[in-house]
Amino acid sequence: MAKFIRSNFALICVLLVAAFFRYWQITALPAGLFPDEAANGLDVNAILSGNVQPFYERGNGRESLFFYFLALSVALFGRGPWQHHIVSAGFGLATVLIAYLLTKRLFGKNVALVAAFLLAVSSYAVTLSRTAFRANTVPLFAALTLLLLVIFFQTRKDKTKLWALAGAGTSFALGFYTYISFRMMVPLLAGIFVILAFGVRDRLKVELAQYRKHILVFAASFVMAFAPLGYYFITHPGTFVGRAGQVSVFSKDLNQGDIFGTFVDVFKKTMLGFFRDGDLNFRHNVSGFPFLTPVVVSLLFAAGLLAATLAIFVLIKQSFKKQINPQTVYLSLLAFWFWLMLVPEVTTAEGIPHGLRLAGVIPVIFILPAWAACRIWTSVKNFPPIAKIRYLIYLVFFGGILLYNYQLYFNVAAKSPDYYYAFRSDLTTVSNYLNWRSRRANTFLSLDKFSVQTVDYLTTETNNPYTLLDPARTYEVKLKKGDQVIFTQSTLFDRTKFSQFHPDAKPVRTERNQFGQIIMLVYEQL
């Protein structure tokens, strides 16, 4: 045990940092459950009541794997925001470990440690890891599938090859239960396979025959794991595309008749998101800040991406010459990974840049700068002036990145009123009040049908003790003595007209957040 700790001390430290960034103050940050997160909870209710499906059609359709982990958390800890957020944080933490193991296989321990560290502290990755969206599962299963395939190609032991392919087939199949962007793994794997197959074209039949057993293991494990979802899509064909068509660049409502111009604009904004203007949505990113730590990491990312993209052309050339270099394959793999996982983002035209649709690139956008940093460092570290201050350079590089991202999430985001509203923390306060009051016949809630998903879910155990009112028509409600009408932060404006029509209804309870903003206002008919 002591030997294991010594040999993996740096990795253990990185994982502890990753755990800290993902779990520190998790019960308070995020402070609420956004309606889309709560919609997952409504499907969790279905699971806990015995309705087990591979796909749930609420909200234009949702793959189910993430929900089963949520169901386990809810069964153990009950319903609430943090019970969801700890699950996504767990996926985020696991991704750090798998990204390390994959990168170590590709480029060695030093690159792996740097990549894992960058991923561990990234404010973008941390924000998504603390948001209970199923897209958080994509990075893990993408990286795990690639790791197992790399193990298959690198090991010489037949037994190891078999379990690696069995795991890869299962992981690949389970990825389709995560989020629609995982489907880009199909062209990714296909593209790499075609290039490699062309490089051994003279002996391809022999190679395939040699690994016939292994291919069957991969196929069998994939089919068994994918079968329930595949059958669901066959019997419910309309669910396969889901919301993708509604936000596509090909939608006339979004491209205004200029598909190419819209695509170019989306691509430009997406790429700039890594360097300058990131997603404005606090649920996806620290609003407006770039996805990567500015200047240092973003420039290293640019260098790594350029080298990896050029490696694709080198690999094709090597394939023609039948002289494929494994390092070229590995670097090309990163480029394929990035550019193909970019497709779900650049083929949509809503909320760009959109950190959630980009979730599939999360591991690779940290592996690329780590690879570039280590290549640069290897070439300069022995210069006498640099060698004398190498530890100072380590401290400034790693310490600066850590402090920057810590401040970004735990200060900039955590101290912003918009951050709390982005997760609709007011709805948790309202739900807690409704659970406490628990008088359906005498309680009215002024709230829109989308936002009420959070309240529906968080008041499940008290059987939703309220009557929902359309905010714009709340003033029409007929009240008797003792009835209460509850306004949330988003419907406070509607209380003005309500008060005009109900002069005998008076405020009896006001809740404010730490910024002094009213997040719940309760009127009671006197």
MIKENU-959097 format. One record per residue (C-alpha): x, y, z; residue in one letter. Coordinates in steps of 0.05 Angstrom, whole numbers, m for minus. Each point is the difference from the previous one (the first is absolute). Layout:
# MIKENU-959097
X;Y;Z;a .
...
# end
This chain:
# MIKENU-959097
0;0;0;m .
56;48;19;a .
35;m17;m66;k .
m63;13;m39;f .
m9;68;33;i .
72;20;m13;r .
m2;m19;m73;s .
m67;34;m10;n .
7;58;48;f .
m6;54;m54;a .
m62;m31;m29;l .
m32;m7;69;i .
13;74;12;c .
m32;18;m66;v .
m61;m43;15;l .
m7;32;69;l .
2;69;m33;v .
m52;m24;m50;a .
m44;m26;56;a .
7;66;38;f .
m20;41;m60;f .
m60;m44;m14;r .
m26;m12;71;y .
20;60;41;w .
m64;36;22;q .
m41;m46;m45;i .
m61;8;45;t .
1;75;m12;a .
30;7;m70;l .
m41;m5;m43;p .
m55;21;48;a .
m59;m22;m42;g .
m25;m51;m49;l .
m13;29;m69;f .
m65;m25;m32;p .
38;m42;m52;d .
37;m33;58;e .
m66;m10;36;a .
m30;m31;m62;a .
53;m54;9;n .
m27;m7;70;g .
m71;m11;m26;l .
28;m58;m41;d .
35;m24;63;v .
m68;m2;32;n .
m23;m45;m57;a .
61;m45;10;i .
m12;m6;74;l .
m73;m18;m13;s .
22;m57;m46;g .
m3;33;m68;n .
67;m24;m27;v .
18;24;m70;q .
63;11;m42;p .
m27;68;m23;f .
m50;50;28;y .
m38;46;m46;e .
m9;60;47;r .
32;64;m28;g .
10;m24;m71;n .
29;m66;23;g .
55;m18;50;r .
48;m59;3;e .
m8;m36;66;s .
68;m22;27;l .
12;63;42;f .
m70;m6;30;f .
14;m68;30;y .
59;28;38;f .
m45;58;23;l .
m52;m51;22;a .
52;m34;44;l .
20;66;32;s .
m73;19;12;v .
m15;m68;29;a .
58;9;49;l .
m4;74;17;f .
m69;25;m21;g .
m20;55;m49;r .
37;65;m4;g .
50;39;m42;p .
64;m28;30;w .
m25;m72;m7;q .
2;12;m76;h .
64;41;m2;h .
42;m52;37;i .
m15;m49;m55;v .
25;45;m56;s .
60;18;43;a .
15;m74;5;g .
1;m7;m75;f .
45;61;m4;g .
49;m30;50;l .
0;m68;m36;a .
15;36;m65;t .
63;30;29;v .
26;m69;18;l .
m18;m32;m67;i .
30;59;m38;a .
64;m10;39;y .
3;m75;m15;l .
m14;12;m74;l .
51;56;m7;t .
52;m41;37;k .
m10;m56;m51;r .
6;49;m57;l .
55;48;21;f .
29;m21;67;g .
m8;17;73;k .
22;73;m2;n .
m49;21;m54;v .
m54;m40;36;a .
11;35;66;l .
m2;69;m32;v .
m63;m17;m39;a .
m34;m28;62;a .
19;62;40;f .
m27;48;m53;l .
m65;m39;m3;l .
m4;m5;76;a .
1;76;11;v .
m33;26;m63;s .
m57;47;18;s .
m37;m23;m63;y .
7;m74;16;a .
m16;14;73;v .
m63;39;m16;t .
m27;m56;m44;l .
21;m52;52;s .
m42;36;51;r .
m61;6;m46;t .
m46;m60;m2;a .
m5;m9;m76;f .
9;m67;m34;r .
50;30;m48;a .
51;m7;56;n .
3;m74;m14;t .
26;9;m72;v .
72;17;17;p .
7;m60;46;l .
m27;m52;m49;f .
36;30;m59;a .
67;m1;37;a .
m14;m69;29;l .
m16;m30;m68;t .
63;28;m30;l .
42;m23;60;l .
m24;m72;m7;l .
12;0;m75;l .
70;28;10;v .
14;m55;52;i .
m22;m51;m52;f .
48;26;m52;f .
59;8;49;q .
m3;m65;39;t .
29;m65;m25;r .
m39;m44;49;k .
m60;m33;m34;d .
m40;m3;65;k .
11;75;10;t .
m21;13;m71;k .
m64;m38;10;l .
m22;35;64;w .
21;68;m29;a .
m44;m11;m61;l .
m58;m26;42;a .
5;62;42;g .
7;45;m61;a .
m62;m29;m32;g .
m40;9;63;t .
26;70;13;s .
m13;20;m73;f .
m71;m26;5;a .
m14;33;67;l .
24;66;m30;g .
m63;2;m42;f .
m40;1;65;y .
34;66;20;t .
m12;59;m47;y .
m10;10;m74;i .
70;28;m12;s .
31;m68;17;f .
m24;m25;m68;r .
60;36;m30;m .
42;m57;27;m .
m25;m41;m59;v .
35;41;m55;p .
59;10;47;l .
13;m74;7;l .
m18;m14;m72;a .
47;54;m26;g .
59;m26;40;i .
m15;m72;m20;f .
m4;16;m74;v .
67;35;0;i .
34;m55;40;l .
m32;m54;m43;a .
25;34;m63;f .
70;0;30;g .
0;m76;5;v .
m42;m11;m62;r .
47;m54;m26;d .
m11;m44;61;r .
m68;26;22;l .
m36;m66;m9;k .
54;m36;40;v .
m5;52;56;e .
m76;m5;3;l .
3;m76;0;a .
52;2;56;q .
m46;43;43;y .
m66;m32;m20;r .
m12;m24;71;k .
15;69;28;h .
m46;35;m49;i .
m56;m47;18;l .
10;15;74;v .
m3;75;m14;f .
m62;m8;m43;a .
m36;m46;49;a .
13;45;60;s .
m23;60;m40;f .
m64;m33;m25;v .
m19;m26;69;m .
9;68;33;a .
m31;40;m57;f .
m60;m46;m14;a .
m51;33;47;p .
13;70;m28;l .
4;m25;m72;g .
m67;m35;7;y .
m30;63;30;y .
24;43;m58;f .
m27;m50;m51;i .
m68;0;33;t .
1;75;13;h .
36;28;m62;p .
m18;72;14;g .
41;1;64;t .
66;m13;m34;f .
12;72;m22;v .
m36;35;57;g .
13;75;8;r .
60;1;m48;a .
m43;20;m59;g .
m31;58;37;q .
67;35;13;v .
36;m21;m64;s .
36;50;m45;v .
m45;m28;m55;f .
m62;27;35;s .
m28;58;m40;k .
m22;34;65;d .
73;4;22;l .
40;8;m64;n .
m44;53;m34;q .
14;m33;m67;g .
76;1;6;d .
23;m68;22;i .
74;10;m17;f .
3;68;33;g .
m33;m26;62;t .
48;m59;3;f .
61;45;m6;v .
m27;46;54;d .
m13;m58;47;v .
68;m30;m14;f .
35;66;14;k .
m37;12;65;k .
12;m72;22;t .
76;4;m11;m .
4;68;33;l .
m34;m30;60;g .
64;m37;17;f .
41;64;m1;f .
m44;60;15;r .
m76;m1;4;d .
m28;m64;31;g .
m71;m22;14;d .
m41;53;35;l .
m43;m52;36;n .
22;m11;72;f .
m25;m71;m4;r .
51;m16;m54;h .
59;45;17;n .
20;59;43;v .
m40;50;m41;s .
40;33;m57;g .
68;m26;20;f .
39;m43;m49;p .
m5;m76;6;f .
76;m4;10;l .
45;39;47;t .
19;61;m40;p .
67;10;m34;v .
40;m58;27;v .
m46;m60;m7;v .
m39;28;m59;s .
64;13;m40;l .
27;m69;18;l .
m67;m29;m23;f .
7;37;m67;a .
70;m28;m10;a .
m22;m70;18;g .
m62;3;m44;l .
41;24;m59;l .
51;m56;8;a .
m54;m52;9;a .
m39;23;m61;t .
63;m1;m43;l .
13;m70;27;a .
m63;m24;m35;i .
31;17;m67;f .
66;m32;21;v .
m37;m62;20;l .
m35;m4;m67;i .
67;6;m34;k .
30;m54;44;q .
m60;m44;m16;s .
13;7;m74;f .
72;m20;12;k .
m20;m56;48;k .
46;28;53;q .
m47;22;57;i .
32;31;62;n .
m40;m13;64;p .
14;70;26;q .
m29;29;m63;t .
m62;m43;11;v .
m7;24;72;y .
7;73;m19;l .
m48;m8;m58;s .
m50;m33;47;l .
m1;64;42;l .
m15;42;m62;a .
m56;m47;m22;f .
m28;2;70;w .
m1;76;3;f .
m26;16;m69;w .
m54;m54;m1;l .
m25;16;70;m .
m3;72;m24;l .
m53;m19;m51;v .
m60;m1;49;p .
17;72;16;e .
17;30;m68;v .
m61;m31;m33;t .
m47;36;48;t .
m16;74;3;a .
m28;13;69;e .
38;27;60;g .
69;m2;m33;i .
50;m14;29;p .
m38;m54;37;h .
42;m35;53;g .
m48;m58;10;l .
1;m21;m73;r .
76;4;2;l .
4;m48;59;a .
29;m55;m44;g .
64;40;m12;v .
15;9;75;i .
55;m52;8;p .
36;15;m65;v .
2;76;10;i .
44;m13;60;f .
42;m57;m29;i .
20;44;m59;l .
30;57;41;p .
32;m50;47;a .
34;m34;m59;w .
23;67;m27;a .
25;24;68;a .
41;m63;11;c .
30;3;m70;r .
20;73;10;i .
26;m13;71;w .
42;m60;m23;t .
36;44;m51;s .
16;58;47;v .
5;m29;71;k .
74;m14;m4;n .
21;71;m18;f .
40;25;60;p .
m42;62;14;p .
m64;m41;m2;i .
28;m60;38;a .
17;44;59;k .
m72;24;8;i .
m38;m61;m22;r .
m36;m8;66;y .
m21;72;m1;l .
m27;m11;m70;i .
m39;m60;25;y .
m29;41;57;l .
m20;58;m45;v .
m29;m45;m54;f .
m40;m48;42;f .
m14;46;58;g .
m23;56;m46;g .
m47;m44;m38;i .
m29;m29;64;l .
m11;67;33;l .
m30;31;m63;y .
m52;m55;m8;n .
m15;m3;75;y .
m14;75;1;q .
m41;m5;m63;l .
m48;m52;27;y .
0;9;76;f .
2;76;m2;n .
m22;29;m67;v .
m56;m50;m12;a .
m18;m14;73;a .
m8;74;15;k .
m42;16;m60;s .
m76;7;7;p .
m7;m23;m72;d .
34;m66;18;y .
m53;m16;52;y .
m57;21;m46;y .
30;m42;m56;a .
m15;m61;44;f .
m66;29;23;r .
19;m4;74;s .
m65;36;15;d .
m39;m61;m20;l .
34;m42;54;t .
m21;51;52;t .
m71;0;m27;v .
m2;m76;0;s .
24;m4;71;n .
m56;48;21;y .
m52;m40;m38;l .
23;m64;34;n .
m5;34;68;w .
m69;30;m13;r .
m28;m62;m36;s .
m70;27;m11;r .
m19;m12;m72;r .
m71;28;3;a .
23;66;29;n .
66;11;m38;t .
11;30;m69;f .
66;6;m36;l .
12;52;m54;s .
51;m32;m46;l .
10;m20;m73;d .
m6;m72;m22;k .
74;m8;m16;f .
25;25;68;s .
m52;m39;39;v .
37;m64;m16;q .
48;16;57;t .
m57;11;49;v .
m37;m62;m25;d .
61;m42;13;y .
21;29;67;l .
m71;m6;28;t .
m9;m72;m23;t .
m4;m28;70;e .
m55;49;21;t .
m38;m15;m64;n .
10;70;m31;n .
m43;39;51;p .
m19;60;m43;y .
m42;23;m59;t .
40;28;m58;l .
m19;68;m29;l .
21;31;m65;d .
42;61;22;p .
m33;47;m50;a .
m69;m20;25;r .
13;m8;74;t .
m42;61;14;y .
m62;m39;m23;e .
5;m51;57;v .
m60;m3;48;k .
23;0;72;l .
m32;m13;67;k .
25;17;70;k .
66;m36;16;g .
18;m15;m72;d .
72;16;m20;q .
30;19;m67;v .
75;m10;m7;i .
43;40;m49;f .
70;m21;m18;t .
59;42;m22;q .
m21;m6;m73;s .
m73;19;12;t .
7;59;48;l .
m21;47;m55;f .
m68;m33;m4;d .
m15;16;73;r .
m14;73;m19;t .
m63;m16;m39;k .
m19;m54;50;f .
2;52;57;s .
m45;47;m40;q .
m54;m54;m7;f .
10;m28;70;h .
8;59;48;p .
m17;m45;60;d .
58;m47;m14;a .
61;23;39;k .
73;m23;0;p .
11;m47;59;v .
69;m28;m17;r .
60;26;m39;t .
63;m39;m14;e .
64;33;m25;r .
65;m29;m23;n .
69;21;24;q .
0;57;m50;f .
m63;30;29;g .
m42;m21;m60;q .
m71;m24;13;i .
m5;m72;m21;i .
m68;m17;29;m .
m60;43;19;l .
m62;m30;32;v .
m68;35;0;y .
m57;m23;45;e .
m73;18;m7;q .
m23;33;65;l .
# end
